């Protein structure tokens, strides 16, 4: 069976935010191949930014 047939297709999560009078539409997709959660990734990115500023 090929890889494309094995992958499940899931609908994206769509959210709408309004910040400072600007409307943002955010679509999030979940990957079956992801090795970390979104929370872990955000924490890693923030820590990386903090290390750069030192």
Secondary structure as a PSIPRED ss2 file (coil, helix, strand):
# PSIPRED VFORMAT (PSIPRED V4.0)

   1 X C   1.000  0.000  0.000
   2 X C   1.000  0.000  0.000
   3 X H   0.000  1.000  0.000
   4 X H   0.000  1.000  0.000
   5 X H   0.000  1.000  0.000
   6 X H   0.000  1.000  0.000
   7 X C   1.000  0.000  0.000
   8 X C   1.000  0.000  0.000
   9 X C   1.000  0.000  0.000
  10 X C   1.000  0.000  0.000
  11 X C   1.000  0.000  0.000
  12 X C   1.000  0.000  0.000
  13 X E   0.000  0.000  1.000
  14 X E   0.000  0.000  1.000
  15 X E   0.000  0.000  1.000
  16 X E   0.000  0.000  1.000
  17 X E   0.000  0.000  1.000
  18 X E   0.000  0.000  1.000
  19 X E   0.000  0.000  1.000
  20 X C   1.000  0.000  0.000
  21 X C   1.000  0.000  0.000
  22 X E   0.000  0.000  1.000
  23 X E   0.000  0.000  1.000
  24 X E   0.000  0.000  1.000
  25 X E   0.000  0.000  1.000
  26 X E   0.000  0.000  1.000
  27 X E   0.000  0.000  1.000
  28 X E   0.000  0.000  1.000
  29 X C   1.000  0.000  0.000
  30 X C   1.000  0.000  0.000
  31 X C   1.000  0.000  0.000
  32 X C   1.000  0.000  0.000
  33 X C   1.000  0.000  0.000
  34 X C   1.000  0.000  0.000
  35 X C   1.000  0.000  0.000
  36 X C   1.000  0.000  0.000
  37 X C   1.000  0.000  0.000
  38 X H   0.000  1.000  0.000
  39 X H   0.000  1.000  0.000
  40 X H   0.000  1.000  0.000
  41 X H   0.000  1.000  0.000
  42 X H   0.000  1.000  0.000
  43 X H   0.000  1.000  0.000
  44 X H   0.000  1.000  0.000
  45 X H   0.000  1.000  0.000
  46 X H   0.000  1.000  0.000
  47 X H   0.000  1.000  0.000
  48 X H   0.000  1.000  0.000
  49 X H   0.000  1.000  0.000
  50 X H   0.000  1.000  0.000
  51 X H   0.000  1.000  0.000
  52 X H   0.000  1.000  0.000
  53 X H   0.000  1.000  0.000
  54 X C   1.000  0.000  0.000
